[in-house]
């Protein structure tokens, strides 16, 4: 009886060597990062922020106050949740030197992306869907906005920040 040799797809067949296993793991990581990136791009927080801002301006009971030009309050500081504040603190830790060395337009892009990422992570935590690899992928996307970032630094910082966020999530679950 002749043997039929069929081609087995790479997803079904076990990896034969270390290189093949590493390639499969890299493909899986890439797919997860792509999936998270697509989800992140679908969520547009800018419309929600603008609507909230417009609603606030439409209220008649808000008195007009003449403030000096130097006063510029940050957006909705008082309305930030404890979770969002904690996530932002974790994300900004140890990045001050890098941030201040960036050009102005890169700073702005980095800041906006960071705020979007922190809102997305907060949403994941609040809904109980905080998955470490998705948080890691989001943080990597954010850190890639730093011009000339070292890949190894990016991986290390993303991992550290993900671990700290997951520690926070675990502490909050126990309470």
N, CA, C and O of each residue as an XYZ file, in Angstrom:
700
protein
N       0.842     -1.169      0.000
C       0.000      0.000      0.000
C       0.893      1.239      0.000
O       1.749      1.370      0.874
N       0.717      2.138     -0.944
C       1.572      3.320     -1.008
C       1.204      4.310      0.100
O       0.041      4.483      0.463
N       2.239      4.939      0.608
C       2.018      5.944      1.651
C       1.703      7.284      1.005
O       2.364      7.699      0.053
N       0.703      7.942      1.525
C       0.320      9.254      1.025
C       0.958     10.295      1.929
O       0.713     10.350      3.135
N       1.779     11.109      1.303
C       2.415     12.162      2.088
C       1.701     13.473      1.807
O       1.814     14.039      0.719
N       0.987     13.933      2.774
C       0.276     15.204      2.642
C       1.024     16.290      3.395
O       1.820     16.023      4.295
N       0.755     17.463      3.017
C       1.379     18.589      3.685
C       0.549     18.936      4.917
O      -0.666     19.108      4.829
N       1.205     19.036      6.045
C       0.528     19.394      7.285
C       0.733     20.879      7.509
O       1.844     21.394      7.382
N      -0.342     21.555      7.841
C      -0.224     23.003      8.042
C       0.634     23.293      9.272
O       0.641     22.507     10.220
N       1.358     24.419      9.266
C       2.246     24.739     10.379
C       1.506     24.954     11.700
O       2.112     24.822     12.764
N       0.214     25.282     11.658
C      -0.520     25.484     12.892
C      -0.807     24.152     13.596
O      -0.902     24.113     14.823
N      -0.945     23.084     12.846
C      -1.311     21.802     13.422
C      -0.092     20.974     13.801
O      -0.166     20.152     14.714
N       0.990     21.172     13.138
C       2.188     20.371     13.332
C       3.020     20.967     14.460
O       3.149     22.186     14.569
N       3.579     20.105     15.294
C       4.437     20.569     16.385
C       5.760     21.061     15.805
O       6.263     20.475     14.846
N       6.333     22.121     16.367
C       7.600     22.635     15.847
C       8.720     21.610     16.012
O       8.838     20.956     17.048
N       9.536     21.486     14.970
C      10.589     20.483     14.961
C      11.858     20.942     15.671
O      12.598     20.122     16.214
N      12.107     22.232     15.669
C      13.334     22.707     16.298
C      13.079     24.045     16.987
O      11.986     24.606     16.911
N      14.096     24.529     17.646
C      13.985     25.762     18.422
C      13.655     26.960     17.542
O      12.822     27.786     17.912
N      14.287     27.062     16.403
C      14.049     28.201     15.510
C      12.594     28.234     15.039
O      11.969     29.293     14.991
N      12.071     27.072     14.696
C      10.691     26.999     14.243
C       9.734     27.407     15.368
O       8.748     28.104     15.130
N      10.034     26.967     16.592
C       9.208     27.318     17.744
C       9.243     28.827     17.990
O       8.213     29.443     18.261
N      10.436     29.414     17.894
C      10.572     30.863     18.083
C       9.795     31.625     17.016
O       9.154     32.635     17.309
N       9.852     31.143     15.783
C       9.107     31.792     14.703
C       7.602     31.744     14.959
O       6.900     32.732     14.748
N       7.110     30.588     15.415
C       5.686     30.469     15.705
C       5.275     31.386     16.853
O       4.212     32.006     16.807
N       6.127     31.472     17.895
C       5.837     32.366     19.018
C       5.838     33.821     18.571
O       4.996     34.610     19.002
N       6.785     34.175     17.706
C       6.854     35.551     17.207
C       5.615     35.885     16.381
O       5.072     36.985     16.490
N       5.168     34.940     15.557
C       3.956     35.153     14.760
C       2.746     35.363     15.665
O       1.915     36.236     15.414
N       2.655     34.552     16.724
C       1.534     34.663     17.656
C       1.550     36.026     18.353
O       0.507     36.666     18.487
N       2.739     36.473     18.800
C       2.873     37.783     19.442
C       2.452     38.887     18.487
O       1.735     39.813     18.867
N       2.902     38.781     17.248
C       2.584     39.793     16.240
C       1.077     39.859     16.012
O       0.509     40.945     15.908
N       0.429     38.690     15.934
C      -1.018     38.656     15.725
C      -1.753     39.324     16.884
O      -2.717     40.058     16.666
N      -1.303     39.076     18.114
C      -1.931     39.686     19.289
C      -1.752     41.193     19.253
O      -2.698     41.938     19.509
N      -0.532     41.652     18.932
C      -0.277     43.090     18.870
C      -1.121     43.745     17.785
O      -1.638     44.845     17.980
N      -1.265     43.076     16.640
C      -2.093     43.609     15.561
C      -3.553     43.713     16.004
O      -4.229     44.706     15.733
N      -4.029     42.660     16.696
C      -5.411     42.652     17.170
C      -5.657     43.802     18.154
O      -6.668     44.498     18.061
N      -4.734     43.992     19.088
C      -4.868     45.068     20.073
C      -4.803     46.423     19.387
O      -5.563     47.332     19.721
N      -3.895     46.557     18.429
C      -3.755     47.823     17.712
C      -5.046     48.160     16.962
O      -5.472     49.315     16.947
N      -5.669     47.151     16.337
C      -6.924     47.377     15.622
C      -8.030     47.790     16.584
O      -8.799     48.705     16.293
N      -8.112     47.109     17.743
C      -9.114     47.467     18.746
C      -8.892     48.889     19.229
O      -9.841     49.653     19.403
N      -7.627     49.238     19.444
C      -7.289     50.567     19.949
C      -7.671     51.634     18.941
O      -8.183     52.688     19.319
N      -7.431     51.379     17.666
C      -7.761     52.355     16.636
C      -9.269     52.510     16.478
O      -9.746     53.583     16.110
N     -10.034     51.432     16.759
C     -11.484     51.505     16.653
C     -12.081     52.390     17.738
O     -13.061     53.093     17.491
N     -11.499     52.366     18.947
C     -11.987     53.185     20.052
C     -11.484     54.599     19.869
O     -10.281     54.854     19.926
N     -12.413     55.520     19.648
C     -12.037     56.912     19.450
C     -12.545     57.720     20.634
O     -13.723     58.069     20.709
N     -11.629     58.011     21.563
C     -11.997     58.746     22.760
C     -12.139     60.236     22.497
O     -12.760     60.939     23.294
N     -11.583     60.731     21.409
C     -11.605     62.165     21.156
C     -13.030     62.687     21.011
O     -13.318     63.804     21.442
N     -13.933     61.900     20.411
C     -15.319     62.331     20.265
C     -15.992     62.446     21.631
O     -16.717     63.407     21.888
N     -15.750     61.457     22.517
C     -16.332     61.492     23.853
C     -15.832     62.705     24.627
O     -16.613     63.381     25.297
N     -14.555     62.979     24.537
C     -13.972     64.115     25.240
C     -14.567     65.408     24.716
O     -14.900     66.292     25.505
N     -14.707     65.539     23.412
C     -15.266     66.751     22.821
C     -16.722     66.936     23.240
O     -17.137     68.051     23.555
N     -17.515     65.834     23.247
C     -18.910     65.931     23.662
C     -19.013     66.387     25.111
O     -19.836     67.245     25.431
N     -18.193     65.828     25.984
C     -18.188     66.222     27.390
C     -17.824     67.691     27.522
O     -18.443     68.426     28.292
N     -16.829     68.111     26.779
C     -16.392     69.503     26.807
C     -17.515     70.423     26.329
O     -17.769     71.459     26.943
N     -18.187     70.052     25.238
C     -19.284     70.860     24.706
C     -20.449     70.930     25.693
O     -21.050     71.990     25.873
N     -20.773     69.789     26.341
C     -21.847     69.780     27.333
C     -21.527     70.716     28.486
O     -22.401     71.432     28.976
N     -20.292     70.709     28.910
C     -19.859     71.562     30.007
C     -20.003     73.031     29.625
O     -20.447     73.841     30.438
N     -19.634     73.376     28.408
C     -19.716     74.766     27.968
C     -21.153     75.226     27.764
O     -21.441     76.418     27.865
N     -22.068     74.282     27.475
C     -23.459     74.641     27.242
C     -24.213     74.985     28.527
O     -25.247     75.651     28.471
N     -23.717     74.548     29.671
C     -24.408     74.818     30.928
C     -24.395     76.311     31.219
O     -23.361     76.971     31.112
N     -25.578     76.841     31.595
C     -25.697     78.271     31.838
C     -25.227     78.667     33.229
O     -24.827     79.812     33.436
N     -25.266     77.736     34.197
C     -24.928     78.117     35.560
C     -23.429     78.260     35.806
O     -23.030     78.602     36.919
N     -22.604     78.014     34.824
C     -21.161     78.171     34.978
C     -20.811     79.648     34.843
O     -20.990     80.229     33.773
N     -20.312     80.263     35.916
C     -19.953     81.679     35.828
C     -18.667     81.856     35.045
O     -17.796     80.986     35.047
N     -18.561     82.989     34.377
C     -17.325     83.256     33.650
C     -16.341     83.921     34.606
O     -16.691     84.850     35.332
N     -15.126     83.438     34.593
C     -14.081     83.951     35.474
C     -12.934     84.414     34.601
O     -12.508     83.705     33.690
N     -12.442     85.597     34.879
C     -11.283     86.093     34.148
C     -10.022     85.594     34.840
O      -9.678     86.054     35.929
N      -9.349     84.665     34.214
C      -8.124     84.100     34.766
C      -6.925     84.649     34.028
O      -7.028     85.000     32.853
N      -5.787     84.731     34.698
C      -4.583     85.182     34.003
C      -4.190     84.184     32.923
O      -4.549     83.009     33.004
N      -3.462     84.637     31.922
C      -3.059     83.798     30.792
C      -2.179     82.631     31.225
O      -2.156     81.602     30.550
N      -1.459     82.765     32.327
C      -0.545     81.706     32.748
C      -1.270     80.519     33.356
O      -0.686     79.441     33.471
N      -2.522     80.686     33.747
C      -3.272     79.602     34.354
C      -3.824     78.685     33.271
O      -4.606     79.111     32.421
N      -3.413     77.432     33.311
C      -3.910     76.465     32.332
C      -4.150     75.141     33.040
O      -3.237     74.320     33.122
N      -5.353     74.913     33.551
C      -5.614     73.666     34.258
C      -5.593     72.486     33.299
O      -5.968     72.611     32.133
N      -5.150     71.338     33.802
C      -5.139     70.149     32.956
C      -6.572     69.649     32.803
O      -7.432     69.925     33.639
N      -6.810     68.925     31.746
C      -8.162     68.501     31.376
C      -8.758     67.561     32.419
O      -8.221     66.484     32.677
N      -9.861     67.976     33.008
C     -10.655     67.151     33.916
C      -9.836     66.486     35.020
O     -10.022     65.297     35.281
N      -8.947     67.211     35.668
C      -8.120     66.662     36.741
C      -8.978     66.114     37.875
O      -8.707     65.030     38.394
N     -10.003     66.852     38.258
C     -10.813     66.454     39.401
C     -11.711     65.260     39.084
O     -12.115     64.545     40.002
N     -12.026     65.029     37.835
C     -12.944     63.956     37.487
C     -12.242     62.634     37.181
O     -12.901     61.661     36.815
N     -10.929     62.583     37.323
C     -10.212     61.339     37.050
C     -10.459     60.342     38.174
O     -10.466     60.698     39.352
N     -10.658     59.113     37.792
C     -10.858     58.069     38.787
C      -9.524     57.707     39.423
O      -8.456     58.037     38.907
N      -9.613     57.027     40.544
C      -8.402     56.593     41.242
C      -7.608     55.617     40.369
O      -6.378     55.656     40.340
N      -8.321     54.751     39.664
C      -7.665     53.778     38.788
C      -6.900     54.478     37.671
O      -5.750     54.137     37.392
N      -7.535     55.452     37.036
C      -6.884     56.174     35.945
C      -5.645     56.910     36.444
O      -4.604     56.893     35.787
N      -5.754     57.549     37.595
C      -4.616     58.264     38.170
C      -3.463     57.303     38.440
O      -2.310     57.611     38.136
N      -3.771     56.142     39.010
C      -2.734     55.154     39.328
C      -2.082     54.630     38.046
O      -0.860     54.491     37.987
N      -2.880     54.340     37.027
C      -2.346     53.844     35.751
C      -1.433     54.894     35.122
O      -0.354     54.564     34.631
N      -1.862     56.156     35.136
C      -1.035     57.224     34.562
C       0.282     57.365     35.310
O       1.328     57.569     34.693
N       0.239     57.258     36.645
C       1.475     57.360     37.435
C       2.438     56.222     37.090
O       3.645     56.431     36.972
N       1.892     55.024     36.933
C       2.733     53.876     36.577
C       3.345     54.086     35.193
O       4.532     53.829     34.992
N       2.544     54.547     34.247
C       3.034     54.722     32.879
C       4.096     55.818     32.780
O       5.050     55.679     32.014
N       3.947     56.897     33.536
C       4.890     58.014     33.406
C       6.161     57.836     34.226
O       7.122     58.587     34.056
N       6.172     56.841     35.119
C       7.334     56.631     35.982
C       8.592     56.342     35.147
O       8.557     55.550     34.205
N       9.681     56.988     35.505
C      11.013     56.819     34.890
C      11.093     57.289     33.437
O      12.059     56.963     32.747
N      10.117     58.036     32.959
C      10.168     58.519     31.578
C      10.327     60.035     31.494
O      10.311     60.597     30.399
N      10.480     60.701     32.634
C      10.579     62.161     32.659
C      11.746     62.691     31.850
O      11.580     63.625     31.067
N      12.931     62.107     32.027
C      14.118     62.571     31.297
C      13.925     62.437     29.790
O      14.252     63.345     29.026
N      13.395     61.309     29.382
C      13.177     61.066     27.953
C      12.157     62.052     27.405
O      12.332     62.594     26.313
N      11.087     62.284     28.166
C      10.022     63.183     27.718
C      10.550     64.598     27.504
O      10.232     65.229     26.496
N      11.350     65.099     28.437
C      11.821     66.478     28.335
C      12.886     66.664     27.256
O      13.159     67.793     26.850
N      13.486     65.578     26.792
C      14.473     65.668     25.709
C      13.825     65.584     24.322
O      14.493     65.803     23.312
N      12.541     65.272     24.273
C      11.840     65.136     22.987
C      11.538     66.500     22.382
O      11.400     67.489     23.102
N      11.436     66.550     21.049
C      10.955     67.781     20.406
C       9.477     68.008     20.765
O       8.776     67.071     21.149
N       9.018     69.239     20.640
C       7.663     69.613     21.068
C       6.565     68.781     20.403
O       5.646     68.323     21.082
N       6.647     68.580     19.088
C       5.580     67.826     18.421
C       5.583     66.364     18.852
O       4.522     65.744     18.933
N       6.761     65.803     19.130
C       6.838     64.427     19.614
C       6.273     64.337     21.034
O       5.624     63.352     21.387
N       6.523     65.368     21.844
C       5.973     65.406     23.204
C       4.452     65.363     23.160
O       3.816     64.607     23.894
N       3.886     66.178     22.294
C       2.427     66.257     22.198
C       1.836     64.916     21.761
O       0.854     64.449     22.338
N       2.434     64.302     20.745
C       1.960     63.010     20.250
C       2.076     61.944     21.342
O       1.165     61.140     21.535
N       3.204     61.948     22.049
C       3.461     60.997     23.121
C       2.432     61.168     24.242
O       1.911     60.186     24.770
N       2.149     62.409     24.595
C       1.205     62.703     25.670
C      -0.209     62.258     25.299
O      -0.885     61.607     26.096
N      -0.650     62.603     24.106
C      -2.000     62.244     23.664
C      -2.155     60.724     23.607
O      -3.147     60.175     24.086
N      -1.174     60.058     23.023
C      -1.220     58.596     22.913
C      -1.215     57.964     24.308
O      -1.916     56.982     24.552
N      -0.417     58.534     25.224
C      -0.362     58.035     26.596
C      -1.696     58.158     27.304
O      -2.105     57.251     28.029
N      -2.377     59.276     27.099
C      -3.691     59.467     27.713
C      -4.704     58.483     27.138
O      -5.533     57.945     27.871
N      -4.640     58.249     25.840
C      -5.550     57.285     25.215
C      -5.292     55.877     25.746
O      -6.227     55.137     26.054
N      -4.021     55.521     25.849
C      -3.647     54.196     26.343
C      -4.116     54.027     27.789
O      -4.675     52.989     28.144
N      -3.889     55.039     28.618
C      -4.284     54.930     30.024
C      -5.805     54.803     30.160
O      -6.284     54.066     31.021
N      -6.563     55.508     29.327
C      -8.021     55.363     29.348
C      -8.437     53.945     28.947
O      -9.340     53.361     29.547
N      -7.776     53.407     27.939
C      -8.080     52.055     27.467
C      -7.754     51.024     28.558
O      -8.529     50.098     28.796
N      -6.599     51.194     29.216
C      -6.206     50.267     30.281
C      -7.173     50.385     31.455
O      -7.566     49.376     32.039
N      -7.559     51.615     31.802
C      -8.516     51.814     32.893
C      -9.827     51.098     32.577
O     -10.410     50.447     33.444
N     -10.280     51.221     31.347
C     -11.518     50.559     30.932
C     -11.389     49.044     31.085
O     -12.318     48.380     31.545
N     -10.237     48.503     30.698
C     -10.012     47.062     30.829
C     -10.048     46.641     32.298
O     -10.619     45.605     32.636
N      -9.437     47.445     33.168
C      -9.400     47.126     34.595
C     -10.800     47.209     35.191
O     -11.220     46.311     35.922
N     -11.520     48.280     34.883
C     -12.856     48.491     35.450
C     -13.835     47.407     35.021
O     -14.712     47.031     35.799
N     -13.705     46.898     33.805
C     -14.612     45.850     33.331
C     -14.143     44.457     33.733
O     -14.832     43.471     33.472
N     -12.980     44.371     34.363
C     -12.461     43.078     34.796
C     -11.825     42.279     33.685
O     -11.645     41.069     33.817
N     -11.482     42.934     32.594
C     -10.883     42.239     31.453
C      -9.425     42.636     31.268
O      -8.949     42.771     30.141
N      -8.721     42.822     32.378
C      -7.316     43.221     32.309
C      -6.467     41.991     31.996
O      -6.248     41.139     32.857
N      -6.000     41.912     30.773
C      -5.171     40.799     30.328
C      -3.770     41.351     30.101
O      -3.581     42.327     29.375
N      -2.793     40.713     30.732
C      -1.426     41.232     30.728
C      -0.875     41.430     29.321
O      -0.256     42.458     29.049
N      -1.083     40.484     28.434
C      -0.467     40.626     27.113
C      -1.115     41.739     26.291
O      -0.453     42.350     25.453
N      -2.410     42.012     26.523
C      -3.036     43.130     25.820
C      -2.526     44.460     26.369
O      -2.282     45.403     25.617
N      -2.368     44.519     27.686
C      -1.813     45.729     28.302
C      -0.387     45.931     27.813
O       0.007     47.052     27.491
N       0.388     44.855     27.755
C       1.767     44.926     27.265
C       1.798     45.452     25.833
O       2.619     46.307     25.501
N       0.912     44.948     24.994
C       0.874     45.398     23.596
C       0.509     46.878     23.507
O       1.089     47.608     22.702
N      -0.441     47.328     24.319
C      -0.815     48.747     24.324
C       0.355     49.628     24.748
O       0.613     50.666     24.139
N       1.056     49.208     25.791
C       2.194     49.999     26.280
C       3.300     50.039     25.233
O       3.948     51.070     25.055
N       3.522     48.927     24.540
C       4.534     48.915     23.475
C       4.169     49.896     22.365
O       5.025     50.625     21.863
N       2.902     49.906     21.991
C       2.442     50.838     20.957
C       2.724     52.269     21.393
O       3.188     53.090     20.601
N       2.442     52.559     22.652
C       2.664     53.908     23.184
C       4.148     54.257     23.213
O       4.534     55.347     22.793
N       4.977     53.350     23.702
C       6.414     53.631     23.807
C       7.081     53.758     22.439
O       8.127     54.396     22.318
N       6.493     53.164     21.420
C       7.059     53.275     20.078
C       6.923     54.678     19.510
O       7.544     54.992     18.494
N       6.126     55.525     20.143
C       6.011     56.912     19.682
C       7.214     57.749     20.102
O       7.366     58.883     19.648
N       8.075     57.196     20.970
C       9.299     57.905     21.358
C      10.259     57.832     20.180
O      10.570     56.739     19.707
N      10.737     58.985     19.693
C      11.649     58.954     18.542
C      12.986     58.301     18.906
O      13.598     58.638     19.919
N      13.427     57.363     18.066
C      14.726     56.715     18.239
C      14.808     55.793     19.440
O      15.888     55.611     20.001
N      13.687     55.206     19.848
C      13.686     54.349     21.029
C      14.403     53.030     20.728
O      14.254     52.455     19.650
N      15.178     52.572     21.698
C      15.881     51.306     21.610
C      14.867     50.177     21.823
O      14.066     50.228     22.756
N      14.904     49.182     20.974
C      13.938     48.082     21.037
C      14.005     47.342     22.373
O      12.977     46.946     22.922
N      15.220     47.159     22.890
C      15.386     46.432     24.148
C      14.865     47.253     25.320
O      14.272     46.711     26.253
N      15.090     48.559     25.267
C      14.552     49.454     26.290
C      13.030     49.405     26.260
O      12.380     49.337     27.303
N      12.475     49.440     25.062
C      11.027     49.402     24.896
C      10.449     48.134     25.521
O       9.480     48.198     26.277
N      11.036     46.998     25.209
C      10.563     45.717     25.752
C      10.640     45.711     27.273
O       9.695     45.305     27.951
N      11.774     46.165     27.804
C      12.001     46.150     29.243
C      11.017     47.078     29.967
O      10.396     46.671     30.949
N      10.876     48.294     29.499
C       9.965     49.256     30.128
C       8.519     48.778     30.036
O       7.763     48.886     31.002
N       8.138     48.256     28.884
C       6.765     47.771     28.709
C       6.473     46.631     29.682
O       5.395     46.577     30.273
N       7.417     45.736     29.846
C       7.246     44.603     30.760
C       7.134     45.083     32.203
O       6.265     44.625     32.943
N       8.008     46.003     32.606
C       7.983     46.526     33.977
C       6.644     47.207     34.261
O       6.025     46.970     35.299
N       6.210     48.043     33.340
C       4.962     48.782     33.535
C       3.754     47.837     33.542
O       2.815     48.034     34.313
N       3.779     46.824     32.695
C       2.697     45.837     32.677
C       2.635     45.093     34.004
O       1.553     44.895     34.556
N       3.796     44.679     34.519
C       3.834     43.972     35.801
C       3.268     44.835     36.925
O       2.511     44.345     37.764
N       3.630     46.114     36.945
C       3.135     47.013     38.001
C       1.625     47.206     37.891
O       0.924     47.235     38.902
N       1.130     47.337     36.671
C      -0.322     47.492     36.491
C      -1.045     46.223     36.933
O      -2.088     46.300     37.581
N      -0.504     45.062     36.589
C      -1.138     43.811     36.986
C      -1.083     43.621     38.503
O      -2.016     43.067     39.083
N      -0.002     44.073     39.158
C       0.063     44.041     40.623
C      -1.054     44.903     41.207
O      -1.726     44.503     42.158
N      -1.245     46.080     40.633
C      -2.311     46.977     41.090
C      -3.674     46.314     40.919
O      -4.520     46.394     41.810
N      -3.889     45.663     39.783
C      -5.159     44.984     39.524
C      -5.396     43.895     40.567
O      -6.503     43.767     41.090
N      -4.370     43.119     40.868
C      -4.500     42.046     41.858
C      -4.800     42.605     43.246
O      -5.623     42.046     43.972
N      -4.140     43.703     43.622
C      -4.406     44.334     44.923
C      -5.854     44.815     44.994
O      -6.511     44.660     46.024
N      -6.347     45.390     43.915
C      -7.719     45.897     43.896
C      -8.738     44.758     43.966
O      -9.818     44.926     44.532
N      -8.402     43.606     43.395
C      -9.316     42.466     43.450
C      -9.464     41.957     44.882
O     -10.541     41.512     45.278
N      -8.380     42.023     45.657
C      -8.398     41.527     47.033
C      -9.206     42.426     47.956
O      -9.715     41.975     48.983
N      -9.320     43.677     47.596
C     -10.037     44.625     48.472
C     -11.525     44.459     48.366
O     -12.275     45.174     49.032
